Amino acid sequence: MKNIIPLLTVAAAVSLSACQSGTKSNNNSVDSMQTTQDSLSIEGKIPAAHFDSTVDGKQTKLFYLKSKGNVQVAITNYGGKIVSLLAPDKSGKLEDVELGYDNISRYVSTKERYYGGIVGRYGNRIAKGKFKLDGKEYTLATNNNQNHLHGGKKGFNDVVWDAEQTAPNSLKLHYLSKDGEEGYPGNLDITLTYTLTDSNELKIDYSATTDKATVVNLTNHSFFNLHGAGNGDINDHILTINADKFTPVDSTLIPTGKLEAVKGTPMDFTTPTKIGERVDADFEQLKFGRGYDHNYVLNKKGNELSLAAKVEEPVSGRTLEVWTTEPGVQFYGGNFLDGTDKGKDGKTYVHRGAFCLETQHFPDSPNQPAFPSVVLKPGATYTSECIYKFGVK
């Protein structure tokens, strides 16, 4: 599967068709999620004034997305971060299911850089911060022990994006990553759009072009807890991942280059399974990641929009489906949350207090020729789509 495609009108049409057909698979209707908390608004929970500031000489702001559905979203242009996401449970009670903070100063100063943010230029790890492209070796920052992670010391999650609210339910963000930024070649021109649909879907559409051959792997790093952010751990959440294989890693969490079957291992989520059921099993891959922190190879061909994963929280009834055009998804179980961080409403984010499902190309792909390509060349356009669809059961 190729990630880099020419910008063709027909491709856009196919993507739209796939999206429309894909979202019909969930039988949770908007009517089934009618909220009993109409008085609870995201504006009251996260005041925009808390994000009016200046970072690196650029204005930061907070934007609200609303639709005819019941989900409400707040996003800041600092790092393109999803700050808050209100979703109803089976009785209509709204809860904020997105980990994060309620003011800009905490995002700027925190040790947890990625809550809700857009990560790049390369999401996930690159071995020893080095790769070769067109015969030239590039050296990146090593900010994850000996490896490069999520774009470096100052990735896209830590920059201020240009923002335009194009509609009450849509936000367009733009960022120009200059040639040499964090060691990457080429001026990368990125546009992404967040759209909240009437069907309780938060869509993220990415597009990027370059003037020099480079590598690109963009994703969103939302930390979710369907109990509500800060309301305990996620070990009772029931997870299904549409993947028969995963990419095993070495002790530094770099893929070995092999694709291994999940069947018969604690990595198997092909049928609905509690996240915590086998997380502490005596299994080398879980020891390396201190739990789940692995890329799953999705069961798909090409770059069609397809269901990657589904999560159900049995107490509240909340569900989350993740759809993507990407070949992989990184499942991370919040293993490095340590209970010292306090987020919104002063709540503590405990060990394994969130899960992440990051749609992506595979880690270390620039050094793994057998993996799907992440190379973007001048004249081509990088595109990717991710949908977080919320429902109840």
C-alpha positions as CSV (number, residue, x, y, z in Angstrom):
1,M,0.0,0.0,0.0
2,K,1.3,3.4,-0.9
3,N,0.7,6.4,1.4
4,I,1.8,9.0,-1.1
5,I,-0.7,9.5,-4.0
6,P,-1.1,12.2,-6.7
7,L,-3.7,14.7,-6.0
8,L,-6.6,13.5,-8.1
9,T,-10.2,14.5,-8.1
10,V,-11.2,10.9,-8.4
11,A,-9.3,10.0,-5.3
12,A,-11.2,12.5,-3.3
13,A,-14.5,11.1,-4.7
14,V,-13.5,7.6,-3.7
15,S,-12.6,8.7,-0.2
16,L,-15.9,10.5,0.2
17,S,-17.8,7.4,-1.0
18,A,-15.8,5.1,1.3
19,C,-16.5,7.5,4.3
20,Q,-20.2,7.5,3.6
21,S,-20.4,3.8,3.3
22,G,-18.1,3.1,6.3
23,T,-20.1,5.1,8.8
24,K,-23.3,3.3,8.1
25,S,-21.9,0.1,9.7
26,N,-22.6,1.3,13.3
27,N,-26.2,0.8,14.2
28,N,-26.0,3.4,17.0
29,S,-28.2,6.2,15.8
30,V,-28.0,9.8,16.8
31,D,-31.4,9.4,18.4
32,S,-30.1,6.7,20.7
33,M,-27.7,9.2,22.2
34,Q,-30.0,12.0,23.2
35,T,-28.5,13.8,26.1
36,T,-30.3,14.6,29.3
37,Q,-27.7,17.3,30.1
38,D,-28.6,20.0,27.6
39,S,-27.4,22.6,30.1
40,L,-23.9,21.2,30.1
41,S,-21.9,23.0,27.4
42,I,-18.3,22.7,26.4
43,E,-17.9,26.5,26.6
44,G,-18.8,26.4,30.3
45,K,-16.5,23.5,31.0
46,I,-13.4,24.9,29.1
47,P,-13.5,28.7,28.7
48,A,-11.9,30.0,25.6
49,A,-10.2,32.8,27.6
50,H,-8.0,30.1,29.2
51,F,-6.3,29.6,25.8
52,D,-5.9,33.2,24.7
53,S,-2.2,33.6,24.9
54,T,1.0,33.9,22.8
55,V,3.5,31.1,22.2
56,D,6.6,31.6,20.1
57,G,5.2,34.9,19.0
58,K,1.9,33.4,17.6
59,Q,-1.6,33.7,19.0
60,T,-3.1,30.6,20.7
61,K,-6.9,30.2,20.8
62,L,-9.6,27.6,21.6
63,F,-12.2,26.6,19.1
64,Y,-15.5,24.8,19.7
65,L,-17.0,22.2,17.3
66,K,-20.7,21.4,17.5
67,S,-23.2,19.6,15.2
68,K,-26.7,18.2,15.4
69,G,-25.3,15.2,17.2
70,N,-24.6,15.0,20.9
71,V,-20.8,15.1,20.9
72,Q,-19.1,18.4,21.6
73,V,-15.4,19.1,21.0
74,A,-12.9,21.8,22.0
75,I,-9.6,22.1,20.0
76,T,-6.7,24.5,20.4
77,N,-4.4,25.6,17.6
78,Y,-1.4,24.9,19.9
79,G,-0.3,21.6,18.6
80,G,-3.7,21.0,17.0
81,K,-4.7,19.4,20.3
82,I,-8.2,18.1,21.1
83,V,-8.6,19.6,24.6
84,S,-12.0,18.3,25.5
85,L,-14.5,15.8,24.0
86,L,-17.9,15.5,25.6
87,A,-19.8,12.3,24.8
88,P,-23.0,10.9,26.3
89,D,-23.5,7.5,28.0
90,K,-26.4,5.2,27.6
91,S,-28.6,7.4,29.9
92,G,-27.5,10.6,28.1
93,K,-25.1,11.8,30.7
94,L,-22.2,13.8,29.2
95,E,-18.7,13.2,30.2
96,D,-15.3,14.5,29.0
97,V,-13.5,11.4,27.6
98,E,-10.3,13.2,26.5
99,L,-7.3,13.6,28.7
100,G,-5.8,17.0,28.8
101,Y,-5.7,20.4,30.6
102,D,-8.1,23.3,30.9
103,N,-5.6,26.1,30.1
104,I,-2.7,26.8,27.7
105,S,0.0,27.2,30.4
106,R,-0.4,23.6,31.5
107,Y,0.0,22.4,27.9
108,V,3.1,24.4,27.4
109,S,4.8,23.4,30.7
110,T,3.7,19.7,31.0
111,K,6.0,16.7,30.7
112,E,3.2,14.9,28.8
113,R,3.6,16.6,25.5
114,Y,1.2,14.6,23.4
115,Y,-2.3,14.8,25.0
116,G,-4.7,15.1,22.1
117,G,-2.1,16.6,19.7
118,I,-1.1,16.2,16.1
119,V,2.3,14.4,16.0
120,G,4.8,14.6,13.2
121,R,6.7,15.1,10.9
122,Y,7.0,11.4,11.8
123,G,4.6,9.8,14.3
124,N,6.1,7.0,16.3
125,R,9.7,5.9,16.4
126,I,12.7,6.0,14.0
127,A,15.6,3.9,15.1
128,K,18.6,5.9,16.4
129,G,17.2,9.0,14.8
130,K,18.7,8.2,11.4
131,F,17.4,7.3,8.0
132,K,18.6,7.4,4.4
133,L,16.7,8.9,1.5
134,D,17.9,9.2,-2.1
135,G,21.4,8.2,-0.9
136,K,21.7,10.8,1.8
137,E,21.6,10.1,5.5
138,Y,19.6,12.4,7.7
139,T,20.1,12.7,11.5
140,L,17.2,13.6,13.8
141,A,16.9,14.3,17.5
142,T,17.0,11.2,19.8
143,N,14.3,12.1,22.3
144,N,13.2,8.6,23.3
145,N,16.3,7.0,24.8
146,Q,18.4,6.2,21.7
147,N,15.5,6.7,19.2
148,H,13.5,9.5,17.6
149,L,9.9,9.8,18.6
150,H,6.9,11.7,17.3
151,G,8.8,14.3,15.3
152,G,11.6,15.2,17.8
153,K,12.2,17.6,20.6
154,K,9.6,20.0,19.2
155,G,7.2,18.1,17.1
156,F,4.0,19.4,15.5
157,N,2.2,18.9,18.9
158,D,4.3,21.8,20.2
159,V,3.9,24.4,17.5
160,V,1.2,27.0,16.9
161,W,-0.9,26.2,13.8
162,D,-2.7,28.8,11.7
163,A,-6.4,28.2,12.3
164,E,-9.7,29.0,10.5
165,Q,-13.1,28.0,11.7
166,T,-14.9,27.4,8.5
167,A,-18.2,26.3,10.0
168,P,-19.6,25.6,13.5
169,N,-18.6,22.0,13.1
170,S,-15.3,22.4,11.3
171,L,-11.8,23.7,12.0
172,K,-9.0,24.0,9.4
173,L,-5.4,24.1,10.6
174,H,-2.3,24.9,8.6
175,Y,1.4,24.6,9.3
176,L,4.6,25.0,7.2
177,S,7.4,22.8,8.5
178,K,10.5,24.3,7.1
179,D,13.4,22.5,5.4
180,G,15.7,21.2,8.1
181,E,13.2,21.5,11.0
182,E,14.1,18.8,13.5
183,G,16.5,17.4,10.9
184,Y,13.9,16.6,8.2
185,P,14.4,17.5,4.6
186,G,12.0,19.6,2.6
187,N,9.5,22.4,3.2
188,L,6.4,20.4,4.2
189,D,3.1,22.3,3.7
190,I,0.4,20.7,5.9
191,T,-3.3,21.3,6.0
192,L,-5.6,19.3,8.3
193,T,-9.3,19.6,9.0
194,Y,-11.3,18.6,12.0
195,T,-15.0,18.0,11.2
196,L,-17.7,17.0,13.7
197,T,-20.6,15.3,11.9
198,D,-24.2,14.9,12.9
199,S,-23.5,11.2,13.4
200,N,-21.2,11.8,16.3
201,E,-18.0,11.3,14.3
202,L,-14.9,13.5,14.7
203,K,-13.2,13.3,11.3
204,I,-9.5,14.3,10.8
205,D,-8.4,14.8,7.2
206,Y,-4.7,15.4,6.5
207,S,-3.0,16.7,3.4
208,A,0.6,17.7,2.8
209,T,3.0,18.6,0.0
210,T,6.8,19.0,-0.2
211,D,9.4,20.7,-2.3
212,K,12.0,18.0,-1.5
213,A,11.8,14.3,-1.0
214,T,11.0,13.6,2.7
215,V,9.2,11.2,5.0
216,V,5.8,11.8,6.5
217,N,3.6,10.0,9.0
218,L,1.0,12.1,10.7
219,T,-1.4,11.1,13.4
220,N,-3.5,12.3,16.3
221,H,-2.4,11.3,19.8
222,S,-5.7,11.4,21.8
223,F,-5.7,9.8,25.2
224,F,-9.2,8.4,25.8
225,N,-11.0,7.1,28.8
226,L,-14.6,6.2,28.2
227,H,-15.4,6.3,31.9
228,G,-14.4,9.9,31.7
229,A,-10.9,11.5,31.8
230,G,-9.4,11.0,35.2
231,N,-12.1,8.4,36.3
232,G,-9.9,5.4,37.0
233,D,-8.1,3.1,34.6
234,I,-9.2,1.6,31.3
235,N,-8.5,-2.1,32.0
236,D,-12.2,-3.0,31.9
237,H,-12.7,-1.4,28.5
238,I,-13.4,-4.1,25.9
239,L,-11.2,-3.7,22.7
240,T,-11.4,-5.2,19.3
241,I,-8.7,-4.6,16.7
242,N,-9.2,-5.6,13.1
243,A,-5.7,-7.1,12.7
244,D,-4.4,-10.6,12.5
245,K,-0.8,-9.5,12.7
246,F,1.4,-7.0,14.5
247,T,5.0,-5.7,14.2
248,P,7.0,-7.1,17.1
249,V,9.6,-4.8,18.6
250,D,13.0,-5.1,20.3
251,S,13.7,-3.9,23.8
252,T,13.9,-0.2,22.6
253,L,10.4,-0.5,20.9
254,I,11.8,-0.5,17.4
255,P,10.2,-3.1,15.0
256,T,12.2,-6.1,14.1
257,G,10.9,-6.0,10.6
258,K,8.8,-9.1,11.0
259,L,5.0,-9.4,10.9
260,E,3.8,-11.9,13.5
261,A,0.4,-13.5,14.0
262,V,-1.5,-12.4,17.1
263,K,-3.3,-15.7,17.4
264,G,-2.5,-17.6,20.5
265,T,-0.8,-14.6,22.2
266,P,-1.8,-11.8,24.5
267,M,-1.7,-9.5,21.5
268,D,-4.8,-11.0,20.0
269,F,-7.8,-8.5,20.0
270,T,-9.5,-10.0,17.0
271,T,-12.4,-10.8,19.3
272,P,-13.7,-8.4,22.0
273,T,-11.3,-8.6,25.0
274,K,-10.8,-6.6,28.1
275,I,-7.7,-4.5,27.8
276,G,-6.5,-5.5,31.2
277,E,-7.2,-9.2,30.9
278,R,-3.7,-10.2,29.7
279,V,-1.7,-7.0,30.0
280,D,0.6,-8.4,32.7
281,A,1.1,-11.8,31.1
282,D,4.5,-13.3,31.0
283,F,5.1,-12.3,27.4
284,E,8.3,-10.7,26.1
285,Q,6.5,-8.1,23.9
286,L,4.5,-6.9,26.9
287,K,7.6,-6.7,29.0
288,F,9.3,-4.5,26.4
289,G,6.4,-2.1,26.3
290,R,5.5,-2.3,30.0
291,G,2.1,-3.4,28.5
292,Y,0.6,-2.6,25.1
293,D,2.5,-0.1,23.0
294,H,2.5,-1.9,19.6
295,N,1.6,-1.3,16.0
296,Y,-1.1,-3.6,14.5
297,V,-1.2,-4.5,10.8
298,L,-4.7,-3.9,9.8
299,N,-6.7,-6.4,7.7
300,K,-7.1,-4.4,4.5
301,K,-5.8,-3.9,1.0
302,G,-5.0,-0.5,-0.4
303,N,-5.9,2.8,1.3
304,E,-9.6,2.4,1.6
305,L,-11.3,3.8,4.7
306,S,-12.0,0.8,7.0
307,L,-12.7,0.0,10.6
308,A,-9.5,-0.4,12.6
309,A,-10.7,-0.8,16.1
310,K,-13.7,-0.6,18.4
311,V,-13.7,0.0,22.2
312,E,-16.7,-0.5,24.5
313,E,-17.0,0.6,28.1
314,P,-19.5,-1.7,29.8
315,V,-20.6,0.6,32.7
316,S,-21.4,3.8,30.8
317,G,-22.2,2.0,27.5
318,R,-20.0,4.4,25.6
319,T,-18.4,3.0,22.5
320,L,-15.7,4.3,20.1
321,E,-15.0,3.1,16.6
322,V,-11.7,4.1,14.9
323,W,-11.8,4.2,11.1
324,T,-8.7,5.0,8.9
325,T,-7.1,4.9,5.5
326,E,-3.8,4.0,7.1
327,P,-2.3,0.5,7.1
328,G,-1.7,0.4,10.8
329,V,-2.8,1.5,14.2
330,Q,-0.7,1.9,17.4
331,F,-2.4,0.6,20.5
332,Y,-1.0,2.2,23.6
333,G,-2.5,1.4,27.0
334,G,-1.3,4.3,29.1
335,N,1.6,2.4,30.6
336,F,3.7,5.5,31.2
337,L,1.0,7.4,33.0
338,D,2.2,7.3,36.6
339,G,-0.5,9.0,38.7
340,T,1.5,12.2,39.3
341,D,-0.2,14.3,36.6
342,K,-3.4,16.2,37.3
343,G,-5.6,17.3,34.4
344,K,-8.9,18.9,34.0
345,D,-11.1,19.3,37.1
346,G,-8.0,18.5,39.2
347,K,-8.4,14.8,38.4
348,T,-5.3,12.6,38.6
349,Y,-4.4,10.6,35.5
350,V,-3.5,7.2,36.9
351,H,-1.4,4.3,35.5
352,R,-3.2,2.9,32.5
353,G,-5.8,5.6,32.9
354,A,-6.2,6.1,29.1
355,F,-5.8,4.3,25.8
356,C,-4.6,5.6,22.5
357,L,-5.4,4.3,19.0
358,E,-3.0,6.2,16.7
359,T,-3.7,5.6,13.0
360,Q,-0.5,5.4,11.1
361,H,2.1,3.9,8.9
362,F,4.4,1.5,10.7
363,P,7.1,2.6,13.1
364,D,10.6,2.9,11.7
365,S,9.4,2.6,8.1
366,P,12.2,4.8,6.7
367,N,14.6,2.0,7.7
368,Q,12.3,-0.9,6.9
369,P,12.1,-1.3,3.1
370,A,9.5,-4.1,3.4
371,F,7.1,-1.8,5.2
372,P,4.6,0.4,3.3
373,S,6.4,3.5,2.0
374,V,6.3,6.8,3.9
375,V,8.3,8.8,1.3
376,L,6.7,11.9,-0.1
377,K,8.2,13.5,-3.2
378,P,7.6,16.8,-4.9
379,G,4.5,16.8,-7.1
380,A,2.7,14.2,-4.9
381,T,0.3,14.8,-2.1
382,Y,0.2,13.0,1.2
383,T,-3.4,12.3,2.3
384,S,-4.8,10.4,5.3
385,E,-8.2,10.2,7.0
386,C,-9.1,9.2,10.5
387,I,-12.6,9.0,12.1
388,Y,-13.4,8.7,15.8
389,K,-17.1,7.6,15.9
390,F,-18.8,7.7,19.3
391,G,-21.9,5.7,20.2
392,V,-23.6,3.8,23.0
393,K,-24.5,0.2,23.5
